[in-house]
Amino acid sequence: MTNRNRQVLTYALLAVSTSIAVAVARIPAYPQNDRQPQSQPIPTRLTPQQTQSAVIAVESVGMTVADMDRAIAFYSQVLSFKKVSDVEVLGTEYEQLQGLFGVRLRIVKMQLGNESIELTEYLTPKGKPFPLDSRSNDRWFQHIAIVTNDMDKAYQCLRSFKVQHASTAPQTIPLSNRAAGGIRAFYFRDPDGHYLELIYFPPGKGNPRWQKPSDRLFLGIDHTAIVVANTESSLKFYRDLLGLKVAGESMNHGTEQAHLNNVEGARLRITGLKSPAGAGIEFLDYLQPKDGRPLPADSKPNDLLHWQTTLVVKDIEAAAQQLRLNRSIFISPDVVTLPGQKLGFQKGFLVRDPDGHALRLVERSSRLGLSDRQNQQP
């Protein structure tokens, strides 16, 4: 074989090898069928600055109410919450915190078990009512999941108070759903239109503390759930930026889920996250139907659809810097230092997540523990 023929053969073999390599690179990592592997969260190692700004507790979940006395009566009489603090505040610092001029606020903290809610009435200025056509897949949707040890008895209790149904009736997740099978749940609404969930965990499901014997019908708050447009985007915010950990995932669909949410054909990807302390945060990602509406662009904290989840961080300035670098939308213009400790913290700010849900990040004073804040009186 001549040298020229050897060169031609060598080039031909190289071309064939390259073609094979390209073809192999294009072969999918999963079989060509209708089932693709579920996406798994990629472990993220936080930078030192992100570690300082990471959430150390989900302290409370709050909502705006129209009539504080009516709201207190509902949560205490119907759901057995106990009032632990009741304050009125006003002034420039609170205007900056809420991102609204001329605010005078009455803020009441109520406790159920180890968890708390925070009710805020805007004495001035008043906001918009809850949208009458709101649905469970709209992206302003949020609820708290109140745990019961007896779903039938708890449901009859709610019926005796004539609560507004959001689900048609309590629903039991089928056992075919390995992650959530056997869990019973029911959606209802408070007097201002906020969605609430009643939830029962059978043995082996949920936090083991919900299985402890108790003479109370309503035990505490397991999580707050929010509708998200895209799970991966929300994970980048809550997991990668704020340091929460993924605690579990499930894919929920079928007639039970549709009647729980009262959304025909509902198919949801559900992702639960936890911080070192406090209730969990749960994503509700509606894969079907996709007609959920985004948060109205003119929404403000004094509107009744407003919820805010309070997250405690070690370093409030570091947290604010991380969120600015992420181009997050701030409700407060910056970190706000409040006079005194009427709200249980001195430094904080409000910010929105990728779907517009409001979060209040606070730095807790080491001189004021949780029990001290809970025992504050007007």
FENDAWO-V556793 format. One record per run of one state. SS is the DSSP state (H for helix, E for strand, - for the rest). FROM is the first residue (numbers start at 1). TO is the last residue. Records with the same first field share a line. If there is no record, write none. Layout:
SS=FROM-TO + FROM-TO
This chain:
-=1-2 + 26-47 + 54-54 + 66-67 + 79-81 + 91-91 + 99-103 + 113-114 + 125-141 + 149-150 + 161-163 + 166-170 + 173-183 + 190-194 + 201-207 + 212-217 + 229-230 + 242-244 + 254-254 + 262-266 + 275-277 + 279-279 + 289-306 + 314-315 + 326-328 + 331-335 + 338-346 + 353-357 + 364-369 + 375-378
H=3-25 + 48-53 + 68-78 + 92-98 + 151-160 + 208-211 + 231-241 + 255-261 + 316-325 + 370-374
E=55-65 + 82-90 + 104-112 + 115-124 + 142-148 + 164-165 + 171-172 + 184-189 + 195-200 + 218-228 + 245-253 + 267-274 + 278-278 + 280-288 + 307-313 + 329-330 + 336-337 + 347-352 + 358-363
